[in-house]
Amino acid sequence: MSSDGAIVELSVVGYEFPVASDREAQDEYDANWLVIDGSVRTAEGRAWSWTEPSLLTSEARELTTWLRSAATTDGAVPIWDDARLTSWLADVESDTVEPWSSDGADESDGLLLFLEPNLGFSVAARAEAMVHLRVHFSLEALPEPPIGAAGGFPLYSFFVTLTLDPADLMAAVEQWERDLAPYPIKRIAP
């Protein structure tokens, strides 16, 4: 929970296609979609929830690494195969990631994005030993009806900022890792 009362809870419901041999799960993308249950309450008290396939198993693990990095201020760089992510995480840890502007841009080096554009994450700031983490919502993860203009929001422009003690963020990371444990990355034989 954020120091201002805002809450974002994400949990894994299961694979979208639980059995790797399901007709619909004919490739590794389809076999590895995770259904995420999300619940949000803003500091102002607006609440909503959704349950949608939102992350691949690899992306859920990427989020774990990213959140761990956002909570760490000692400059240690976690090991990750993706060079861009590793570089970006090093910048997060060294406090050189610029706050992300919420101008609705689809691409930004300051925003962690996923294949399904329901969620995104960015560091707004680090101040007074707290991490100000933005959780961005788009498409199915937006509240109904969308807050704001009748036309909705550009991707990733609606977000909730969580002000967290790094230890609390690490506790959330550890819970997320436990939630992911039953859902390994599936490999589909050709």
Secondary structure, DSSP 8 states (H G I E B T S, - for coil): --TTS-EEEEEEEEESS-STT-TT--SHHHHTEEEEEEEEE-TT--EEEEEEEEEEHHHHHHHHHHHHHHH--S------S-HHHHHHHHHHHTT-------S--S--TTSEE-SSTTEEEEEEEEETTEEEEEEEE-GGGS-SS-SSSTT---TT-EEEEEEE-HHHHHHHHHHHHHHHTT--------
